[in-house]
């Protein structure tokens, strides 16, 4: 898809989706695009266009600065960057990189590096040739110093089949799979934020979530669910089912009701194990207790 040069885009990269077969990859890409659109819609963010090309997703919007922090709450995104589109020729790339460096050098930027990646093999220069050419131009124009290891600024240049763009910062995403790629997991909620991290790990594997709790904890758990909703962007509605008692029989009924066969708990409870109705898992088991505490605080405060 052609987008006018000189404007900004947000480029989104994903990880595991890329490894799937073409049909599954396309399905998971569609789910991720839907989830991103749903997140932007929930925050009333203007979206001009969202499309995929070359195993990436591109967002065109006038509200990039509002979108960037929101993308860090959507499962399936490995990294993303706000990029500046440029004409696909070395003269335009030189000029744009120089303008970016000149703007940033006002903030006491003294050393720089050029990192170029050319996926379009028909472009008449290799990645290394582009990096050397653009770097030499900036040195000539400014007298700045090149520093390959730990520079003050790394100017990234991407030359793709349909476009070329430049960016200076990459944001890390949550990774995993988009919610909706897998089935549904029932997560036990007992009024602790650590239980939210348990559900967080399940959602990160692409699963829809249904929470169950004891009726006596219903009030506090409703507040926790509102916090969890900040990460739950998908076609599903987050629900809490309150039970008179959390036991094997009641959990089996819930699984049948919501079409799930996995129960996730933040603690091992042998009384809940069932070989017939569902599988009981503990996603936080590989983590040390301090890791669970740290990550729970990171994501849920």
MIDOSE-1310 file (N, C-alpha, C; in nm, 2 decimals, decimal comma, always signed):
residues 301
xxxx	+0,08/-0,12/+0,00/+0,00/+0,00/+0,00/+0,09/+0,12/+0,00; +0,06/+0,22/-0,08/+0,14/+0,34/-0,09/+0,09/+0,44/+0,01; +0,18/+0,50/+0,08/+0,15/+0,61/+0,18/+0,24/+0,73/+0,14; +0,19/+0,85/+0,14/+0,27/+0,97/+0,10/+0,40/+0,98/+0,19
xxxx	+0,51/+1,02/+0,12/+0,63/+1,04/+0,19/+0,62/+1,16/+0,28; +0,71/+1,17/+0,38/+0,72/+1,29/+0,46/+0,62/+1,28/+0,58; +0,55/+1,18/+0,59/+0,46/+1,16/+0,71/+0,51/+1,05/+0,80; +0,45/+1,04/+0,92/+0,50/+0,95/+1,02/+0,40/+0,82/+1,01
xxxx	+0,46/+0,71/+1,03/+0,39/+0,58/+1,05/+0,44/+0,52/+1,18; +0,36/+0,43/+1,23/+0,41/+0,34/+1,34/+0,42/+0,20/+1,28; +0,54/+0,14/+1,29/+0,57/+0,01/+1,24/+0,57/-0,09/+1,36; +0,50/-0,19/+1,34/+0,48/-0,29/+1,45/+0,54/-0,43/+1,40
xxxx	+0,62/-0,49/+1,48/+0,68/-0,62/+1,45/+0,63/-0,72/+1,55; +0,61/-0,84/+1,50/+0,56/-0,95/+1,59/+0,66/-1,07/+1,58; +0,65/-1,16/+1,67/+0,75/-1,27/+1,68/+0,69/-1,40/+1,63; +0,62/-1,47/+1,72/+0,58/-1,61/+1,70/+0,49/-1,62/+1,58
xxxx	+0,41/-1,52/+1,55/+0,32/-1,52/+1,43/+0,39/-1,55/+1,31; +0,51/-1,49/+1,30/+0,60/-1,50/+1,18/+0,63/-1,65/+1,15; +0,64/-1,73/+1,25/+0,68/-1,87/+1,24/+0,57/-1,96/+1,19; +0,45/-1,92/+1,18/+0,34/-2,00/+1,15/+0,33/-2,03/+1,00
xxxx	+0,25/-2,12/+0,96/+0,22/-2,15/+0,82/+0,15/-2,03/+0,76; +0,16/-2,01/+0,63/+0,10/-1,89/+0,57/-0,05/-1,87/+0,61; -0,13/-1,97/+0,61/-0,27/-1,96/+0,64/-0,29/-1,92/+0,79; -0,22/-1,99/+0,87/-0,23/-1,95/+1,02/-0,17/-1,81/+1,05
xxxx	-0,06/-1,78/+0,98/+0,00/-1,65/+1,00/-0,10/-1,54/+0,96; -0,17/-1,56/+0,84/-0,27/-1,46/+0,80/-0,38/-1,44/+0,90; -0,42/-1,56/+0,95/-0,53/-1,56/+1,05/-0,49/-1,48/+1,18; -0,37/-1,51/+1,23/-0,32/-1,45/+1,35/-0,29/-1,30/+1,33
xxxx	-0,24/-1,26/+1,21/-0,22/-1,12/+1,18/-0,36/-1,05/+1,18; -0,46/-1,11/+1,13/-0,59/-1,04/+1,13/-0,64/-1,02/+1,27; -0,61/-1,12/+1,36/-0,66/-1,11/+1,50/-0,58/-0,99/+1,56; -0,45/-0,99/+1,54/-0,37/-0,88/+1,60/-0,42/-0,74/+1,55
xxxx	-0,44/-0,73/+1,42/-0,49/-0,60/+1,36/-0,63/-0,57/+1,43; -0,71/-0,66/+1,45/-0,84/-0,64/+1,51/-0,82/-0,59/+1,66; -0,73/-0,66/+1,73/-0,71/-0,62/+1,87/-0,65/-0,48/+1,88; -0,56/-0,45/+1,79/-0,50/-0,31/+1,79/-0,61/-0,21/+1,76
xxxx	-0,69/-0,23/+1,66/-0,80/-0,14/+1,63/-0,90/-0,13/+1,75; -0,93/-0,24/+1,81/-1,02/-0,24/+1,93/-0,96/-0,15/+2,04; -0,83/-0,16/+2,07/-0,76/-0,08/+2,17/-0,77/+0,07/+2,14; -0,74/+0,10/+2,01/-0,75/+0,24/+1,97/-0,89/+0,30/+1,98
xxxx	-0,99/+0,22/+1,94/-1,13/+0,26/+1,95/-1,17/+0,28/+2,10; -1,12/+0,19/+2,19/-1,16/+0,21/+2,33/-1,11/+0,34/+2,39; -1,00/+0,39/+2,33/-0,94/+0,52/+2,38/-0,98/+0,64/+2,30; -1,07/+0,62/+2,20/-1,12/+0,72/+2,11/-1,00/+0,79/+2,04
xxxx	-0,91/+0,70/+1,99/-0,79/+0,75/+1,91/-0,82/+0,74/+1,76; -0,79/+0,85/+1,70/-0,82/+0,86/+1,55/-0,72/+0,77/+1,48; -0,78/+0,68/+1,39/-0,70/+0,59/+1,31/-0,73/+0,61/+1,16; -0,63/+0,66/+1,09/-0,65/+0,68/+0,95/-0,65/+0,55/+0,87
xxxx	-0,55/+0,46/+0,91/-0,54/+0,34/+0,84/-0,45/+0,24/+0,92; -0,48/+0,11/+0,90/-0,39/+0,01/+0,96/-0,38/-0,10/+0,85; -0,26/-0,14/+0,82/-0,24/-0,24/+0,72/-0,11/-0,32/+0,74; -0,10/-0,44/+0,67/+0,02/-0,52/+0,69/+0,09/-0,54/+0,56
xxxx	+0,22/-0,54/+0,57/+0,31/-0,57/+0,46/+0,44/-0,62/+0,51; +0,50/-0,72/+0,44/+0,63/-0,77/+0,47/+0,65/-0,81/+0,61; +0,54/-0,88/+0,66/+0,54/-0,94/+0,80/+0,55/-0,83/+0,90; +0,49/-0,72/+0,87/+0,48/-0,61/+0,97/+0,35/-0,55/+0,96
xxxx	+0,31/-0,48/+1,07/+0,18/-0,40/+1,07/+0,21/-0,25/+1,08; +0,14/-0,17/+1,00/+0,17/-0,03/+0,99/+0,04/+0,05/+1,03; +0,06/+0,15/+1,11/-0,05/+0,23/+1,16/-0,02/+0,38/+1,11; -0,13/+0,43/+1,05/-0,12/+0,57/+1,00/-0,22/+0,65/+1,08
xxxx	-0,18/+0,74/+1,16/-0,27/+0,82/+1,25/-0,21/+0,95/+1,28; -0,29/+1,05/+1,32/-0,24/+1,18/+1,36/-0,21/+1,18/+1,51; -0,24/+1,07/+1,58/-0,23/+1,06/+1,73/-0,12/+0,96/+1,77; +0,00/+0,96/+1,70/+0,10/+0,87/+1,73/+0,14/+0,87/+1,87
xxxx	+0,16/+0,98/+1,93/+0,20/+0,99/+2,07/+0,11/+0,93/+2,17; -0,02/+0,93/+2,14/-0,12/+0,86/+2,22/-0,12/+0,71/+2,20; -0,08/+0,67/+2,08/-0,09/+0,53/+2,04/+0,03/+0,45/+2,10; +0,15/+0,51/+2,10/+0,27/+0,45/+2,14/+0,26/+0,38/+2,28
xxxx	+0,22/+0,45/+2,39/+0,21/+0,38/+2,52/+0,10/+0,27/+2,52; +0,00/+0,28/+2,44/-0,11/+0,19/+2,43/-0,06/+0,05/+2,37; +0,02/+0,06/+2,27/+0,07/-0,06/+2,21/+0,15/-0,15/+2,30; +0,20/-0,10/+2,41/+0,27/-0,17/+2,51/+0,18/-0,26/+2,60
xxxx	+0,05/-0,25/+2,57/-0,05/-0,33/+2,65/-0,13/-0,43/+2,56; -0,07/-0,45/+2,44/-0,14/-0,54/+2,35/-0,05/-0,66/+2,32; -0,10/-0,78/+2,36/-0,03/-0,90/+2,34/-0,01/-0,93/+2,19; +0,11/-0,99/+2,16/+0,14/-1,03/+2,02/+0,24/-0,93/+1,96
xxxx	+0,26/-0,82/+2,02/+0,35/-0,72/+1,96/+0,49/-0,73/+2,03; +0,59/-0,76/+1,95/+0,73/-0,77/+2,00/+0,80/-0,64/+2,02; +0,78/-0,55/+1,92/+0,84/-0,42/+1,92/+0,77/-0,33/+1,83; +0,79/-0,20/+1,84/+0,73/-0,10/+1,75/+0,81/+0,03/+1,76
xxxx	+0,79/+0,11/+1,65/+0,87/+0,23/+1,64/+0,79/+0,33/+1,56; +0,80/+0,46/+1,60/+0,75/+0,57/+1,52/+0,85/+0,61/+1,41; +0,82/+0,60/+1,29/+0,91/+0,62/+1,18/+0,88/+0,73/+1,09; +0,98/+0,78/+1,02/+0,96/+0,89/+0,92/+0,98/+0,84/+0,78
xxxx	+0,87/+0,84/+0,70/+0,88/+0,79/+0,56/+0,97/+0,89/+0,48; +1,05/+0,84/+0,39/+1,14/+0,92/+0,31/+1,13/+0,86/+0,16; +1,16/+0,94/+0,07/+1,17/+0,89/-0,07/+1,28/+0,78/-0,07; +1,25/+0,68/-0,16/+1,34/+0,56/-0,16/+1,46/+0,59/-0,26
xxxx	+1,54/+0,68/-0,22/+1,67/+0,70/-0,29/+1,77/+0,76/-0,19; +1,90/+0,74/-0,22/+2,00/+0,77/-0,12/+2,01/+0,92/-0,09; +1,98/+1,00/-0,19/+1,99/+1,15/-0,16/+1,88/+1,19/-0,05; +1,76/+1,14/-0,07/+1,66/+1,17/+0,03/+1,68/+1,11/+0,17
xxxx	+1,74/+0,99/+0,16/+1,77/+0,92/+0,29/+1,88/+1,00/+0,36; +1,99/+1,04/+0,29/+2,09/+1,12/+0,35/+2,04/+1,25/+0,42; +1,96/+1,32/+0,34/+1,90/+1,44/+0,39/+1,82/+1,43/+0,51; +1,73/+1,32/+0,51/+1,64/+1,30/+0,63/+1,72/+1,26/+0,75
xxxx	+1,82/+1,17/+0,73/+1,90/+1,13/+0,85/+1,98/+1,25/+0,90; +2,03/+1,33/+0,81/+2,10/+1,45/+0,86/+2,01/+1,54/+0,94; +1,89/+1,57/+0,89/+1,80/+1,65/+0,96/+1,76/+1,60/+1,10; +1,75/+1,47/+1,11/+1,72/+1,40/+1,24/+1,84/+1,42/+1,33
xxxx	+1,96/+1,40/+1,28/+2,07/+1,42/+1,37/+2,09/+1,56/+1,41; +2,07/+1,66/+1,32/+2,08/+1,80/+1,36/+1,98/+1,84/+1,46; +1,86/+1,79/+1,45/+1,76/+1,82/+1,55/+1,79/+1,76/+1,69; +1,84/+1,64/+1,69/+1,88/+1,57/+1,82/+2,01/+1,62/+1,88
xxxx	+2,10/+1,67/+1,79/+2,22/+1,72/+1,84/+2,21/+1,84/+1,93; +2,09/+1,91/+1,92/+2,07/+2,02/+2,02/+2,05/+1,97/+2,16; +2,03/+1,84/+2,18/+2,02/+1,78/+2,31/+2,15/+1,72/+2,36; +2,26/+1,78/+2,31/+2,40/+1,74/+2,35/+2,44/+1,60/+2,30
xxxx	+2,37/+1,56/+2,18/+2,41/+1,44/+2,12/+2,54/+1,46/+2,05; +2,65/+1,38/+2,08/+2,78/+1,41/+2,02/+2,82/+1,29/+1,93; +2,78/+1,17/+1,96/+2,82/+1,05/+1,88/+2,70/+0,98/+1,82; +2,72/+0,92/+1,71/+2,61/+0,85/+1,64/+2,65/+0,73/+1,57
xxxx	+2,55/+0,65/+1,53/+2,57/+0,53/+1,45/+2,46/+0,52/+1,35; +2,49/+0,47/+1,24/+2,38/+0,44/+1,14/+2,37/+0,29/+1,12; +2,25/+0,24/+1,14/+2,21/+0,10/+1,12/+2,12/+0,09/+1,01; +2,16/+0,03/+0,90/+2,07/+0,02/+0,78/+2,03/-0,13/+0,76
xxxx	+1,91/-0,15/+0,72/+1,86/-0,28/+0,68/+1,79/-0,27/+0,55; +1,83/-0,34/+0,45/+1,77/-0,34/+0,32/+1,71/-0,48/+0,29; +1,57/-0,48/+0,30/+1,50/-0,60/+0,26/+1,47/-0,61/+0,11; +1,47/-0,49/+0,05/+1,45/-0,48/-0,10/+1,59/-0,50/-0,17
xxxx	+1,61/-0,62/-0,21/+1,74/-0,65/-0,27/+1,76/-0,59/-0,41; +1,66/-0,52/-0,46/+1,67/-0,45/-0,59/+1,72/-0,31/-0,57; +1,73/-0,26/-0,45/+1,78/-0,13/-0,42/+1,93/-0,14/-0,46; +1,98/-0,03/-0,52/+2,12/-0,03/-0,58/+2,23/-0,02/-0,48
xxxx	+2,21/-0,03/-0,35/+2,32/-0,03/-0,25/+2,29/-0,13/-0,15; +2,39/-0,19/-0,09/+2,37/-0,29/+0,02/+2,35/-0,21/+0,15; +2,31/-0,28/+0,25/+2,28/-0,22/+0,38/+2,41/-0,15/+0,43; +2,52/-0,22/+0,42/+2,65/-0,16/+0,47/+2,68/-0,04/+0,39
xxxx	+2,66/-0,04/+0,26/+2,70/+0,08/+0,18/+2,61/+0,20/+0,21; +2,48/+0,17/+0,24/+2,39/+0,28/+0,29/+2,44/+0,34/+0,42; +2,47/+0,25/+0,51/+2,52/+0,30/+0,64/+2,64/+0,38/+0,63; +2,74/+0,34/+0,55/+2,87/+0,41/+0,53/+2,84/+0,54/+0,46
xxxx	+2,76/+0,54/+0,36/+2,73/+0,66/+0,28/+2,66/+0,77/+0,37; +2,56/+0,73/+0,44/+2,48/+0,83/+0,52/+2,57/+0,87/+0,64; +2,64/+0,78/+0,70/+2,73/+0,82/+0,81/+2,83/+0,92/+0,77; +2,89/+0,90/+0,65/+3,00/+0,99/+0,60/+2,94/+1,13/+0,57
xxxx	+2,81/+1,13/+0,52/+2,75/+1,26/+0,49/+2,72/+1,34/+0,62; +2,68/+1,27/+0,73/+2,66/+1,34/+0,85/+2,79/+1,39/+0,91; +2,89/+1,31/+0,90/+3,02/+1,36/+0,95/+3,07/+1,48/+0,87; +3,05/+1,48/+0,74/+3,10/+1,59/+0,65/+3,02/+1,71/+0,69
xxxx	+2,89/+1,70/+0,72/+2,81/+1,82/+0,74/+2,82/+1,87/+0,88; +2,85/+1,79/+0,98/+2,85/+1,83/+1,12/+2,98/+1,81/+1,19; +3,07/+1,73/+1,14/+3,19/+1,70/+1,22/+3,16/+1,60/+1,33; +3,05/+1,54/+1,34/+3,01/+1,45/+1,45/+3,10/+1,32/+1,44
xxxx	+3,11/+1,25/+1,55/+3,19/+1,13/+1,56/+3,10/+1,01/+1,55; +3,15/+0,91/+1,47/+3,08/+0,78/+1,46/+3,13/+0,70/+1,58; +3,03/+0,63/+1,65/+3,07/+0,54/+1,76/+2,98/+0,42/+1,74; +3,03/+0,31/+1,70/+2,95/+0,19/+1,68/+2,90/+0,12/+1,80
xxxx	+2,97/+0,13/+1,91/+2,93/+0,07/+2,04/+2,88/+0,18/+2,13; +2,76/+0,17/+2,18/+2,70/+0,26/+2,28/+2,71/+0,41/+2,23; +2,66/+0,44/+2,11/+2,65/+0,58/+2,06/+2,55/+0,66/+2,14; +2,55/+0,79/+2,13/+2,45/+0,87/+2,19/+2,31/+0,85/+2,12
xxxx	+2,32/+0,83/+1,99/+2,20/+0,81/+1,91/+2,23/+0,71/+1,80; +2,13/+0,62/+1,78/+2,14/+0,52/+1,67/+2,03/+0,55/+1,57; +2,07/+0,59/+1,45/+1,98/+0,63/+1,34/+1,95/+0,51/+1,26; +1,83/+0,45/+1,26/+1,80/+0,33/+1,19/+1,74/+0,36/+1,05
xxxx	+1,78/+0,30/+0,95/+1,73/+0,32/+0,81/+1,68/+0,18/+0,76; +1,55/+0,18/+0,72/+1,49/+0,06/+0,67/+1,45/+0,08/+0,52; +1,50/+0,00/+0,43/+1,46/+0,01/+0,29/+1,39/-0,12/+0,25; +1,26/-0,10/+0,23/+1,17/-0,21/+0,20/+1,12/-0,21/+0,06
xxxx	+1,04/-0,31/+0,02/+1,00/-0,31/-0,12/+0,91/-0,19/-0,15; +0,82/-0,15/-0,06/+0,73/-0,05/-0,09/+0,77/+0,09/-0,04; +0,87/+0,10/+0,05/+0,89/+0,22/+0,11/+1,03/+0,22/+0,18; +1,08/+0,34/+0,22/+1,19/+0,36/+0,30/+1,16/+0,45/+0,42
xxxx	+1,21/+0,42/+0,54/+1,18/+0,50/+0,65/+1,30/+0,50/+0,75; +1,30/+0,60/+0,84/+1,41/+0,62/+0,93/+1,35/+0,64/+1,07; +1,41/+0,58/+1,17/+1,37/+0,60/+1,31/+1,49/+0,59/+1,41; +1,46/+0,64/+1,53/+1,58/+0,64/+1,62/+1,55/+0,57/+1,75
xxxx	+1,43/+0,52/+1,77/+1,39/+0,45/+1,90/+1,30/+0,34/+1,87; +1,33/+0,23/+1,93/+1,24/+0,11/+1,92/+1,18/+0,08/+2,06; +1,05/+0,06/+2,07/+0,98/+0,03/+2,20/+0,96/-0,12/+2,21; +0,98/-0,17/+2,33/+0,96/-0,32/+2,35/+0,81/-0,34/+2,38
xxxx	+0,75/-0,45/+2,31/+0,62/-0,49/+2,34/+0,61/-0,60/+2,44; +0,48/-0,65/+2,46/+0,46/-0,76/+2,55/+0,50/-0,90/+2,49; +0,50/-0,91/+2,36/+0,53/-1,04/+2,30/+0,42/-1,13/+2,31; +0,45/-1,26/+2,29/+0,34/-1,36/+2,30/+0,26/-1,37/+2,17
xxxx	+0,13/-1,41/+2,19/+0,04/-1,42/+2,08/-0,08/-1,33/+2,11; -0,15/-1,28/+2,00/-0,26/-1,19/+2,03/-0,38/-1,27/+2,09; -0,45/-1,21/+2,18/-0,56/-1,28/+2,25/-0,66/-1,32/+2,14; -0,70/-1,44/+2,14/-0,80/-1,49/+2,04/-0,74/-1,60/+1,95
xxxx	-0,60/-1,61/+1,96/-0,54/-1,71/+1,87/-0,56/-1,85/+1,93; -0,58/-1,87/+2,06/-0,60/-2,00/+2,12/-0,74/-2,01/+2,18; -0,76/-2,10/+2,27/-0,89/-2,12/+2,33/-0,92/-2,03/+2,45; -0,99/-2,08/+2,55/-1,03/-2,01/+2,67/-0,98/-2,08/+2,79
xxxx	-0,93/-2,00/+2,89/-0,88/-2,06/+3,01/-0,96/-1,99/+3,13; -1,00/-2,07/+3,22/-1,07/-2,02/+3,34/-0,96/-1,99/+3,45; -0,96/-1,87/+3,49/-0,85/-1,83/+3,59/-0,92/-1,80/+3,73; -0,86/-1,86/+3,83/-0,91/-1,84/+3,97/-0,86/-1,71/+4,02
xxxx	-0,95/-1,63/+4,08/-0,92/-1,50/+4,13/-0,96/-1,50/+4,28; -0,86/-1,48/+4,37/-0,88/-1,48/+4,51/-0,85/-1,35/+4,58; -0,87/-1,24/+4,51/-0,85/-1,11/+4,57/-0,70/-1,07/+4,59; -0,61/-1,13/+4,51/-0,47/-1,10/+4,51/-0,43/-1,05/+4,37
xxxx	-0,34/-0,95/+4,37/-0,29/-0,90/+4,24/-0,21/-1,01/+4,17; -0,15/-1,10/+4,25/-0,07/-1,20/+4,19/-0,15/-1,29/+4,10; -0,28/-1,30/+4,13/-0,38/-1,38/+4,05/-0,39/-1,32/+3,91; -0,38/-1,18/+3,91/-0,39/-1,11/+3,78/-0,27/-1,15/+3,69
xxxx	-0,15/-1,16/+3,75/-0,03/-1,19/+3,67/-0,05/-1,34/+3,62; -0,11/-1,42/+3,70/-0,14/-1,56/+3,65/-0,22/-1,56/+3,52; -0,33/-1,47/+3,52/-0,41/-1,46/+3,41/-0,34/-1,39/+3,29; -0,25/-1,30/+3,33/-0,17/-1,22/+3,23/-0,09/-1,32/+3,15
xxxx	-0,03/-1,42/+3,21/+0,05/-1,52/+3,14/-0,03/-1,61/+3,05; -0,16/-1,63/+3,09/-0,25/-1,71/+3,01/-0,29/-1,63/+2,88; -0,32/-1,50/+2,90/-0,36/-1,42/+2,79/-0,24/-1,40/+2,70; -0,12/-1,40/+2,75/+0,00/-1,38/+2,66/+0,01/-1,50/+2,57
xxxx	-0,04/-1,61/+2,60/-0,04/-1,73/+2,51/-0,16/-1,73/+2,41; -0,23/-1,61/+2,40/-0,33/-1,60/+2,31/-0,47/-1,65/+2,35; -0,49/-1,67/+2,48/-0,61/-1,73/+2,53/-0,71/-1,62/+2,58; -0,84/-1,65/+2,55/-0,95/-1,57/+2,62/-0,95/-1,61/+2,76
xxxx	-0,99/-1,51/+2,85/-0,99/-1,54/+2,99/-1,13/-1,52/+3,05; -1,17/-1,62/+3,14/-1,29/-1,61/+3,22/-1,24/-1,62/+3,36; -1,28/-1,52/+3,45/-1,24/-1,53/+3,59/-1,35/-1,59/+3,67; -1,31/-1,67/+3,77/-1,40/-1,72/+3,87/-1,35/-1,68/+4,01
xxxx	-1,44/-1,66/+4,10/-1,40/-1,62/+4,23/-1,50/-1,66/+4,33; -1,46/-1,66/+4,46/-1,56/-1,69/+4,57/-1,64/-1,57/+4,59; -1,77/-1,59/+4,62/-1,86/-1,47/+4,63/-1,82/-1,37/+4,74; -1,75/-1,42/+4,84/-1,70/-1,33/+4,95/-1,59/-1,24/+4,90
xxxx	-1,53/-1,27/+4,79/-1,42/-1,18/+4,73/-1,47/-1,10/+4,61; -1,60/-1,11/+4,58/-1,65/-1,05/+4,46/-1,62/-0,91/+4,45; -1,64/-0,83/+4,55/-1,62/-0,68/+4,54/-1,48/-0,64/+4,51; -1,38/-0,70/+4,58/-1,24/-0,66/+4,55/-1,20/-0,72/+4,41
xxxx	-1,25/-0,83/+4,37/-1,21/-0,89/+4,25/-1,27/-0,81/+4,13; -1,38/-0,75/+4,14/-1,44/-0,66/+4,04/-1,34/-0,55/+4,01; -1,28/-0,49/+4,11/-1,19/-0,38/+4,10/-1,06/-0,43/+4,03; -1,02/-0,56/+4,06/-0,90/-0,61/+3,99/-0,92/-0,63/+3,85
xxxx	-1,05/-0,68/+3,81/-1,08/-0,70/+3,67/-1,07/-0,57/+3,59; -1,11/-0,46/+3,65/-1,10/-0,33/+3,58/-0,95/-0,30/+3,55; -0,86/-0,34/+3,64/-0,72/-0,32/+3,61/-0,68/-0,41/+3,50; -0,72/-0,54/+3,50/-0,68/-0,63/+3,40/-0,73/-0,59/+3,26
xxxx	-0,85/-0,53/+3,25/-0,90/-0,49/+3,13/-0,81/-0,40/+3,04; -0,72/-0,33/+3,11/-0,62/-0,25/+3,04/-0,53/-0,33/+2,95; -0,53/-0,46/+2,96/-0,45/-0,55/+2,87/-0,54/-0,64/+2,79; -0,67/-0,63/+2,80/-0,76/-0,72/+2,74/-0,83/-0,66/+2,62
xxxx	-0,76/-0,65/+2,51/-0,82/-0,59/+2,39/-0,84/-0,71/+2,29; -0,96/-0,74/+2,27/-0,99/-0,85/+2,18/-1,15/-0,85/+2,15; -1,20/-0,95/+2,08/-1,34/-0,95/+2,05/-1,42/-1,01/+2,17; -1,35/-1,05/+2,27/-1,42/-1,11/+2,39/-1,45/-1,01/+2,50
xxxx	-1,55/-1,04/+2,58/-1,58/-0,95/+2,69/-1,53/-1,02/+2,82; -1,46/-0,95/+2,90/-1,40/-1,01/+3,02/-1,51/-1,03/+3,13; -1,53/-1,15/+3,18/-1,64/-1,18/+3,27/-1,58/-1,24/+3,40; -1,65/-1,22/+3,51/-1,63/-1,27/+3,64/-1,75/-1,36/+3,68
xxxx	-1,72/-1,48/+3,71/-1,83/-1,57/+3,76/-1,80/-1,60/+3,91; -1,90/-1,56/+3,99/-1,88/-1,58/+4,13/-1,95/-1,71/+4,18; -1,88/-1,79/+4,26/-1,92/-1,92/+4,30/-1,94/-1,92/+4,45; -2,04/-2,00/+4,50/-2,05/-2,01/+4,64/-1,93/-2,08/+4,71
xxxx	-1,87/-2,16/+4,63/-1,74/-2,23/+4,68/-1,66/-2,27/+4,56; -1,53/-2,24/+4,56/-1,44/-2,29/+4,46/-1,40/-2,43/+4,48; -1,47/-2,52/+4,42/-1,44/-2,66/+4,43/-1,44/-2,73/+4,29; -1,41/-2,86/+4,29/-1,39/-2,93/+4,17/-1,52/-2,94/+4,09
xxxx	-1,63/-2,96/+4,16/-1,76/-2,97/+4,09/-1,80/-2,84/+4,03; -1,79/-2,73/+4,10/-1,83/-2,60/+4,05/-1,74/-2,55/+3,93; -1,61/-2,58/+3,94/-1,52/-2,55/+3,83/-1,55/-2,63/+3,71; -1,59/-2,75/+3,72/-1,63/-2,83/+3,61/-1,75/-2,78/+3,54
xxxx	-1,85/-2,72/+3,62/-1,97/-2,66/+3,56/-1,93/-2,54/+3,48; -1,84/-2,46/+3,54/-1,80/-2,33/+3,47/-1,73/-2,37/+3,34; -1,64/-2,47/+3,34/-1,57/-2,50/+3,22/-1,67/-2,54/+3,11; -1,77/-2,62/+3,15/-1,87/-2,66/+3,05/-1,95/-2,54/+3,00
xxxx	-1,98/-2,45/+3,09/-2,06/-2,33/+3,05/-1,99/-2,24/+2,95; -1,86/-2,22/+2,97/-1,78/-2,13/+2,89/-1,70/-2,20/+2,78; -1,71/-2,33/+2,77/-1,64/-2,41/+2,67/-1,49/-2,40/+2,69; -1,45/-2,43/+2,81/-1,30/-2,43/+2,84/-1,27/-2,57/+2,90
xxxx	-1,14/-2,60/+2,89/-1,10/-2,73/+2,95/-0,97/-2,71/+3,03; -0,94/-2,59/+3,06/-0,82/-2,56/+3,14/-0,85/-2,46/+3,26; -0,81/-2,49/+3,37/-0,82/-2,40/+3,49/-0,68/-2,36/+3,53; -0,66/-2,22/+3,55/-0,53/-2,17/+3,59/-0,55/-2,12/+3,73
xxxx	-0,45/-2,16/+3,81/-0,45/-2,11/+3,95/-0,31/-2,06/+3,99; -0,31/-1,97/+4,08/-0,18/-1,92/+4,13/-0,12/-2,00/+4,24; -0,19/-2,11/+4,28/-0,14/-2,20/+4,38/-0,18/-2,34/+4,35; -0,10/-2,43/+4,39/-0,13/-2,57/+4,37/-0,23/-2,62/+4,48
xxxx	-0,34/-2,66/+4,44/-0,45/-2,71/+4,53/-0,49/-2,85/+4,48; -0,44/-2,95/+4,55/-0,47/-3,09/+4,51/-0,62/-3,12/+4,51; -0,69/-3,05/+4,59/-0,84/-3,08/+4,59/-0,91/-3,04/+4,46; -0,84/-2,96/+4,38/-0,91/-2,91/+4,26/-0,87/-2,99/+4,14
xxxx	-0,78/-3,08/+4,15/-0,73/-3,16/+4,04/-0,85/-3,25/+3,99; -0,86/-3,26/+3,85/-0,96/-3,34/+3,79/-0,90/-3,40/+3,66; -0,92/-3,53/+3,65/-0,86/-3,59/+3,53/-0,97/-3,60/+3,42; -1,09/-3,56/+3,44/-1,19/-3,58/+3,34/-1,25/-3,45/+3,29
xxxx	-1,27/-3,35/+3,37/-1,34/-3,23/+3,33/-1,25/-3,12/+3,29; -1,14/-3,11/+3,34/-1,04/-3,00/+3,30/-0,90/-3,04/+3,35; -0,81/-2,96/+3,30/-0,67/-2,97/+3,34/-0,64/-2,85/+3,42; -0,57/-2,87/+3,54/-0,53/-2,76/+3,63/-0,39/-2,73/+3,60
xxxx	-0,36/-2,60/+3,57/-0,23/-2,55/+3,55/-0,19/-2,44/+3,64; -0,06/-2,41/+3,66/-0,01/-2,30/+3,74/+0,09/-2,23/+3,66; +0,05/-2,13/+3,58/+0,15/-2,06/+3,49/+0,26/-2,00/+3,56; +0,25/-1,96/+3,69/+0,36/-1,89/+3,76/+0,46/-1,99/+3,82
xxxx	+0,43/-2,12/+3,80/+0,52/-2,22/+3,87/+0,67/-2,20/+3,84; +0,71/-2,16/+3,71/+0,85/-2,15/+3,68/+0,92/-2,03/+3,74; +0,84/-1,94/+3,80/+0,89/-1,81/+3,85/+0,92/-1,83/+4,00; +1,02/-1,76/+4,05/+1,04/-1,74/+4,19/+0,94/-1,65/+4,25
xxxx	+0,92/-1,66/+4,38/+0,81/-1,57/+4,44/+0,84/-1,42/+4,42; +0,97/-1,39/+4,43/+1,01/-1,25/+4,41/+0,99/-1,20/+4,27; +1,00/-1,29/+4,17/+0,98/-1,26/+4,03/+0,83/-1,23/+4,01; +0,75/-1,32/+4,07/+0,60/-1,29/+4,06/+0,56/-1,16/+4,12
xxxx	+0,62/-1,13/+4,23/+0,59/-1,00/+4,30/+0,64/-0,88/+4,22; +0,76/-0,89/+4,16/+0,81/-0,78/+4,08/+0,73/-0,76/+3,96; +0,70/-0,87/+3,89/+0,63/-0,86/+3,76/+0,48/-0,81/+3,78; +0,42/-0,86/+3,89/+0,29/-0,82/+3,92/+0,29/-0,67/+3,94
xxxx	+0,38/-0,62/+4,02/+0,39/-0,47/+4,04/+0,42/-0,40/+3,91; +0,50/-0,45/+3,83/+0,53/-0,39/+3,70/+0,41/-0,37/+3,61; +0,33/-0,47/+3,61/+0,21/-0,46/+3,51/+0,08/-0,41/+3,58; +0,07/-0,43/+3,71/-0,06/-0,39/+3,77/-0,04/-0,30/+3,89
x	+0,08/-0,25/+3,92/+0,10/-0,15/+4,02/+0,09/-0,20/+4,16
